[in-house]
Amino acid sequence: MQLRTVGVGVLSALVMSGCAPMISPNDTPIALRNVFADSVFAFEAEATCSGFSVNEEAVDERFEDVLVEMIEAGYSSVQFEAMLVGLDVETDWFFPYLIAFERKHDIDAENDAQFCNVMARERRERSSIGRLLN
C-alpha cells in the first residue's frame, strides 16, 4: 500500500482560498509541533550557518514516525496535512519554542554567531535538532 498525500504547498493554497480546512496548532498533537519546531531550527541553521545542511532523510523519518503514531491514534493523513498547514500558516505557536531555546542555551537567537555556535553543539551532541543536521 502506498500512502499518497497532498503536498503542504498545495494544501496551503487550498486553505487560503477557503477550499480546505486548516487545523489550528492549538489542536495539533505536541509530538507534531515538536518535530515541526525542530525542523524549523534545522532549516534556519542551514540558511544561516556556514557548513550546515539539513538531513532531509532524517526530517522525513521523524515526520513519518509522528504520522504513524497519529494514524494509530485515529487521525487521518488528511488531518495530518491540515495540521502541517496550520503550523506553517499560524506562527504564534512557535514563540514558546524559540523562547525555551534561547533560555536553554542562554543566547539571543537573532545573534547569528551565538545561534550557529549552539547549532554546532546540537549537531555534535546529536540532540533532537542536531540529528536533523549534516
BAFI-3210 file (N, C-alpha, C; in Angstrom, 3 decimals, decimal comma, padded with zeros to 6 digits):
// residues 134
n [1|2|3|4|5|6|7|8|9|10|11|12|13|14|15|16|17|18|19|20|21|22|23|24|25|26|27|28|29|30|31|32|33|34|35|36|37|38|39|40|41|42|43|44|45|46|47|48|49|50|51|52|53|54|55|56|57|58|59|60|61|62|63|64|65|66|67|68|69|70|71|72|73|74|75|76|77|78|79|80|81|82|83|84|85|86|87|88|89|90|91|92|93|94|95|96|97|98|99|100|101|102|103|104|105|106|107|108|109|110|111|112|113|114|115|116|117|118|119|120|121|122|123|124|125|126|127|128|129|130|131|132|133|134]
n.u [000,847|000,560|000,949|-000,588|-000,316|-001,462|000,591|002,067|002,279|000,330|-001,949|-001,875|-002,453|-005,053|-006,297|-005,939|-007,536|-009,966|-010,974|-010,281|-009,937|-008,084|-006,144|-005,848|-002,804|-003,149|-004,802|-003,275|-001,361|001,229|003,568|003,792|004,037|006,498|008,326|008,011|008,927|011,622|012,503|012,219|014,214|016,443|016,374|016,703|019,294|020,660|020,221|021,460|023,960|027,326|028,442|026,458|023,884|020,629|019,580|017,610|016,467|016,444|014,686|012,343|011,963|011,448|009,029|007,463|007,434|005,928|003,572|002,745|002,297|000,186|-001,792|-002,223|-003,402|-005,806|-006,066|-006,386|-004,567|-005,174|-005,968|-003,513|-001,978|-003,453|-002,900|-000,165|-000,256|-001,567|000,409|002,318|001,073|-000,036|001,943|002,347|002,404|005,006|006,610|006,870|008,612|010,873|011,584|012,101|014,275|016,174|016,472|017,344|019,857|020,953|021,128|020,705|018,685|018,602|021,143|023,446|025,984|025,981|023,754|024,631|026,846|025,541|023,975|025,954|026,869|024,516|024,390|026,755|026,202|024,112|021,412|017,770|017,315|019,871|020,228|018,976|020,651|023,385]
n.v [-001,180|002,174|005,281|008,217|011,647|015,016|017,658|019,993|022,628|022,745|022,178|024,378|026,448|025,721|026,028|028,779|029,746|029,084|026,599|024,306|022,808|024,087|022,990|024,193|025,084|024,869|022,717|020,643|017,708|017,539|016,144|016,425|019,195|019,486|018,116|019,650|022,137|021,492|020,986|023,520|024,948|023,516|023,997|026,736|026,874|025,761|027,776|029,966|029,365|028,647|025,717|023,964|021,632|020,402|017,235|015,757|013,267|012,348|014,236|013,595|010,971|011,474|012,925|010,955|009,005|010,332|010,650|007,964|007,363|009,131|008,216|005,715|006,601|007,411|009,570|010,947|010,889|013,169|014,932|015,144|016,452|018,842|019,806|020,280|022,383|024,273|024,694|025,869|028,164|029,625|031,186|031,862|029,824|028,975|030,703|030,101|027,893|029,057|030,889|029,107|027,753|029,822|030,439|027,986|027,773|030,161|032,399|034,922|034,326|035,801|036,637|035,729|034,468|033,402|031,712|029,921|028,743|027,373|025,644|024,102|022,767|021,383|019,676|018,192|016,932|015,381|015,969|016,252|018,196|018,373|015,880|016,249|017,576|017,775]
n.w [000,000|-000,844|000,577|-000,221|-000,245|-000,122|-001,090|001,192|000,291|-001,748|-000,245|001,469|-000,337|-001,006|001,491|001,938|-000,087|000,839|000,333|001,674|004,901|007,699|010,358|013,540|015,244|018,003|018,227|017,490|017,926|020,408|019,743|016,968|016,757|018,081|016,363|014,065|015,003|015,630|013,022|011,916|013,300|012,339|009,543|009,619|010,614|008,450|006,565|007,747|008,925|008,167|006,537|007,339|006,670|006,030|007,004|005,101|004,870|007,503|008,572|007,144|008,120|010,843|010,654|009,425|011,442|013,398|011,955|011,712|014,436|014,891|013,100|014,207|016,503|015,585|013,846|010,521|007,368|005,968|007,974|009,254|007,248|007,153|009,666|009,443|007,636|009,217|011,170|009,576|008,579|010,769|013,006|015,665|017,584|017,654|019,134|022,000|021,774|020,650|022,663|024,772|023,667|023,466|026,200|027,253|026,088|026,736|024,964|022,384|019,859|017,557|017,174|014,999|015,247|017,863|017,626|015,609|016,869|018,938|017,416|016,247|018,496|019,142|016,941|017,270|019,723|019,015|019,460|019,474|017,565|016,455|015,215|012,858|011,231|008,920]
ca.u [000,000|001,322|000,232|-000,461|-000,808|-001,393|001,711|001,707|002,095|-000,978|-002,970|-001,854|-003,182|-006,471|-006,751|-006,009|-008,657|-011,190|-011,457|-009,870|-009,788|-006,766|-006,280|-005,072|-001,722|-003,656|-005,473|-002,288|-000,614|002,532|004,643|003,926|004,598|007,920|009,089|007,968|009,824|012,996|012,845|012,373|015,566|017,426|016,398|017,287|020,749|021,148|020,168|022,226|025,283|028,211|028,780|025,319|022,833|019,586|019,489|016,190|016,020|016,145|013,462|011,236|011,762|010,796|007,633|006,788|007,204|004,801|002,381|002,333|001,710|-001,097|-002,751|-002,567|-004,262|-007,103|-006,053|-006,222|-003,460|-005,685|-005,857|-002,078|-001,606|-004,098|-002,160|001,087|-000,590|-001,820|001,701|003,025|000,346|-000,111|003,292|002,408|002,684|006,448|007,304|007,341|009,763|012,010|011,964|012,711|015,580|017,068|016,742|018,135|021,236|021,355|021,529|019,728|018,655|018,808|022,593|023,818|027,157|025,527|022,866|025,434|027,617|024,625|023,586|027,110|026,832|023,357|024,776|027,762|025,575|023,062|020,125|016,659|017,576|021,166|020,115|018,404|021,684|024,617]
ca.v [000,000|003,418|006,417|009,414|012,824|016,285|018,447|021,087|023,838|022,653|022,303|025,778|027,232|025,402|026,647|030,232|030,051|028,710|025,318|023,184|023,221|024,147|022,649|025,130|024,497|024,547|021,421|019,736|016,985|018,102|015,439|017,038|020,543|019,335|017,772|020,811|023,147|021,041|021,174|024,965|025,291|022,899|024,727|028,054|026,655|025,586|029,066|030,986|028,950|028,049|024,318|023,177|021,254|019,609|015,833|015,671|011,900|012,319|015,024|012,764|009,856|011,992|013,218|009,680|008,383|011,027|010,312|006,616|007,487|009,823|007,317|004,717|007,274|007,679|010,695|010,588|011,596|014,493|015,749|015,376|017,512|020,090|020,281|020,858|023,692|025,160|025,055|026,724|029,420|030,323|031,041|032,222|028,636|028,732|031,597|029,411|027,057|029,963|031,399|027,989|027,514|030,908|030,293|026,769|027,993|031,491|033,170|035,658|033,589|036,752|036,779|034,599|033,756|032,601|030,660|028,924|028,006|026,445|024,597|023,206|021,920|020,492|018,658|017,333|016,157|014,558|016,275|016,069|019,114|018,027|014,711|016,682|018,331|017,139]
ca.w [000,000|-000,910|001,132|-001,055|000,459|-000,840|-000,598|002,099|-000,515|-002,407|000,790|001,920|-001,336|-000,843|002,742|001,737|-000,969|001,531|-000,190|002,526|006,302|008,332|011,767|014,356|016,047|019,339|018,137|016,911|018,970|020,782|019,022|015,646|016,959|018,421|015,155|013,189|015,592|015,403|011,611|011,698|013,758|011,439|008,272|009,902|010,700|007,084|005,878|008,451|009,386|007,175|006,739|007,807|005,732|006,663|006,622|004,773|005,156|008,941|008,767|006,648|009,052|012,059|010,335|009,187|012,750|014,032|011,179|012,115|015,782|014,801|012,453|015,220|017,487|014,969|012,907|009,108|006,717|005,590|009,180|009,433|006,292|007,567|010,836|008,942|007,077|010,357|011,771|008,628|008,379|012,055|013,565|017,089|018,384|017,675|020,061|023,216|021,431|020,470|023,986|025,516|023,042|023,898|027,638|027,462|025,648|027,187|023,782|021,603|018,591|016,466|017,022|014,155|015,765|019,009|017,113|014,891|017,878|019,607|016,463|016,123|019,681|018,980|015,948|017,921|020,792|018,395|020,090|018,538|016,445|015,875|014,339|011,576|010,539|008,431]
c.u [000,888|000,442|000,472|-001,063|-000,691|-000,223|001,242|001,472|000,741|-002,084|-003,026|-002,649|-004,683|-007,049|-006,948|-007,182|-009,997|-011,747|-011,087|-009,701|-008,328|-007,000|-005,317|-003,947|-002,165|-004,342|-004,560|-001,529|000,791|003,669|004,861|004,490|006,089|008,769|009,130|008,927|011,287|013,412|012,997|013,775|016,630|017,509|016,949|018,805|021,343|021,223|021,145|023,688|026,080|028,486|027,656|024,416|021,844|019,645|018,010|015,628|015,640|014,867|012,252|010,925|011,046|009,319|006,848|006,493|006,004|003,506|001,856|001,675|000,320|-002,162|-003,187|-003,486|-005,612|-007,167|-005,915|-005,030|-003,898|-005,617|-004,396|-001,616|-002,204|-003,422|-000,832|000,843|-000,838|-000,538|002,476|002,392|000,287|001,220|003,398|002,769|004,187|007,175|007,712|008,545|011,016|012,511|012,644|014,107|016,584|017,433|017,629|019,606|021,796|021,912|020,377|019,753|018,816|020,292|023,100|024,985|026,764|024,672|023,674|026,303|026,749|024,229|024,735|027,147|025,673|023,708|025,766|027,134|024,444|021,717|019,011|016,791|018,838|021,119|019,523|019,435|022,832|025,771]
c.v [001,238|004,555|007,624|010,578|014,034|017,055|019,612|022,379|023,875|022,845|023,729|026,660|026,976|026,040|028,139|030,622|029,682|027,366|024,121|023,682|023,255|023,810|023,527|024,412|024,139|023,186|020,355|019,032|017,558|017,435|016,058|018,448|020,466|019,040|018,968|021,889|022,761|021,266|022,655|025,402|024,732|023,662|026,141|027,941|026,499|026,928|030,081|030,627|028,271|026,594|023,446|022,819|020,378|018,192|015,568|014,270|011,771|013,097|014,200|011,621|010,317|012,289|011,931|008,971|009,012|010,716|008,932|006,657|008,109|008,953|006,231|005,299|007,675|008,878|010,172|011,344|012,987|015,432|016,108|016,511|018,849|020,676|020,900|022,239|024,694|025,622|026,018|028,108|030,253|030,122|031,366|031,035|028,429|029,572|030,920|028,499|027,914|030,485|030,306|027,685|028,561|030,772|029,090|027,021|029,352|032,322|034,044|035,007|034,505|036,999|035,543|033,799|032,864|031,423|029,550|028,108|026,969|025,316|023,623|022,243|020,926|019,346|017,668|016,394|015,273|014,722|016,042|017,009|018,689|016,838|015,063|017,417|017,437|018,033]
c.w [000,000|-000,417|000,240|-000,297|-000,451|-000,259|000,241|001,323|-001,189|-001,382|001,332|000,963|-001,221|000,411|002,537|000,838|-000,340|001,108|000,669|003,960|006,732|009,802|012,554|015,093|017,462|019,382|017,543|018,036|019,173|020,013|017,643|015,760|017,268|017,191|014,196|013,697|015,376|013,955|011,271|012,125|012,808|010,116|008,456|010,006|009,312|006,356|006,469|008,664|008,276|007,528|007,263|006,636|006,483|006,112|006,355|004,989|006,634|009,243|008,330|007,604|010,314|011,799|010,085|010,501|013,455|013,288|011,579|013,493|015,718|014,137|013,433|016,292|016,892|014,047|011,480|008,533|006,271|006,794|009,451|008,520|006,702|008,808|010,416|008,359|008,202|011,017|010,882|008,520|009,661|012,769|015,057|017,977|018,570|018,727|021,372|022,953|021,298|021,814|024,808|024,985|023,496|025,373|027,918|027,167|026,058|026,030|023,312|020,229|017,377|016,212|016,278|014,705|016,945|018,529|016,444|015,846|018,590|018,660|016,220|017,312|019,600|018,024|016,558|018,941|020,295|019,116|019,068|017,335|015,717|014,950|012,983|010,720|010,079|008,796]
res [m|q|l|r|t|v|g|v|g|v|l|s|a|l|v|m|s|g|c|a|p|m|i|s|p|n|d|t|p|i|a|l|r|n|v|f|a|d|s|v|f|a|f|e|a|e|a|t|c|s|g|f|s|v|n|e|e|a|v|d|e|r|f|e|d|v|l|v|e|m|i|e|a|g|y|s|s|v|q|f|e|a|m|l|v|g|l|d|v|e|t|d|w|f|f|p|y|l|i|a|f|e|r|k|h|d|i|d|a|e|n|d|a|q|f|c|n|v|m|a|r|e|r|r|e|r|s|s|i|g|r|l|l|n]
***
